[in-house]
């Protein structure tokens, strides 16, 4: 799952990213309004964490941009501003949650996970599709009743596919989802092929079906039929 952290306090932003990365998230940071506005216009995120007070604009403007482009990301506001008016405005224009600074990173992590479960997986801790079952909290995957050990990237790739059944995904979009800002340094397209080959092999070895289809000139699709 991919997170955008919009926070101008670099120390706090680094702490959030370090904590969430250890929890298995892919994180990107925007320290200014315009960095954030550009990122949300170009890329998709599962959750966006937004500070309201930025050096060159208001976090409310980022939320309005997300709603204008009909982004599917969940939105959590983090702010030192504790007025009822700010909380009501944030919720009314489209945020899902509001946390007042200071806060515990463990609570932010729990709220991010809860929000992603509600938005992407119907609030469930388990995700099941055909013979494939994923325990989201434990990050475990089963094919039939057999546990299938996946690397972190293979796990992220499987969730991306399961969230986009029958959707044609370009190699570039898969690479951007797996590596975020670091996709250029990952030999991304070759690595996408390698991770897909390994994921397909591991599912087949446990008795699952081959749902991954190559689409010539485009990328891949996790097909229901």
C-alpha positions, 0 to 999 in steps of 0.5 A, spaced: 500 500 500 502 506 498 502 512 502 503 520 501 505 524 507 504 531 506 508 535 512 513 541 512 516 539 518 522 534 515 523 531 522 516 529 523 515 527 516 521 522 516 519 519 523 512 518 520 515 515 513 520 510 517 515 508 522 510 506 516 515 503 512 517 498 517 509 496 517 510 495 510 508 501 506 511 504 501 511 512 502 513 518 499 513 525 502 511 532 499 514 538 504 510 543 500 503 545 497 506 545 490 510 538 491 503 535 494 499 538 488 503 535 483 504 528 486 497 527 487 495 530 480 500 525 477 500 519 481 495 514 485 495 513 493 492 508 497 492 514 503 494 521 503 496 524 510 495 531 510 498 537 514 494 543 514 499 548 515 504 548 509 509 554 507 506 555 501 499 554 501 493 550 505 492 543 506 485 544 505 487 545 498 490 539 497 484 535 499 480 539 494 485 537 488 484 530 490 476 531 490 476 535 484 480 529 480 476 524 483 482 520 487 480 514 490 485 515 496 483 515 503 485 522 507 487 523 514 489 530 516 494 531 521 494 538 524 496 542 530 490 546 529 485 544 534 479 548 533 472 545 531 471 549 525 477 546 522 475 539 524 468 540 521 471 543 514 476 538 513 471 532 514 466 536 510 470 537 504 472 530 504 477 528 509 476 521 512 479 522 519 483 528 523 488 527 528 491 533 532 498 534 533 502 531 537 500 524 536 503 517 537 505 514 531 502 507 533 495 510 533 497 514 526 499 507 523 492 504 526 488 509 523 491 508 516 490 501 516 483 501 518 482 506 513 485 502 507 481 496 510 475 500 509 476 503 502 479 497 499 477 491 502 470 492 505 473 493 512 475 486 513 482 483 515 482 478 510 481 478 503 479 472 499 478 471 491 477 464 488 482 460 492 487 465 494 486 468 501 490 474 504 491 475 511 492 483 511 494 484 518 499 478 518 501 479 511 500 472 510 497 469 503 494 462 502 493 458 496 487 453 498 489 451 505 497 452 503 501 458 506 505 461 500 511 465 502 512 471 498 517 477 498 515 484 500 514 486 493 511 480 491 506 481 496 505 488 494 504 486 487 499 481 489 494 486 493 495 491 487 492 485 482 487 483 487 485 490 488 484 491 480 481 484 477 480 484 470 484 491 469 489 492 464 495 495 468 501 498 464 508 496 466 510 503 468 504 503 473 506 497 476 513 499 477 510 506 480 506 502 485 512 498 487 517 503 488 514 510 488 519 515 488 525 510 487 522 506 481 527 509 476 533 506 480 530 499 481 531 497 473 523 497 474 521 494 468 525 488 468 524 487 476 516 487 474 517 482 470 521 478 475 516 479 480 511 477 476 514 471 474 516 469 481 509 470 483 506 466 478 510 460 479 509 460 487 501 460 486 502 455 481 506 451 486 501 451 491 495 448 486 492 455 484 490 457 477 494 462 473 490 468 473 496 473 470 495 475 463 500 478 459 497 484 454 502 485 448 504 492 448 501 494 455 503 490 461 499 485 465 492 483 467 489 479 473 484 476 469 477 473 473 476 468 467 
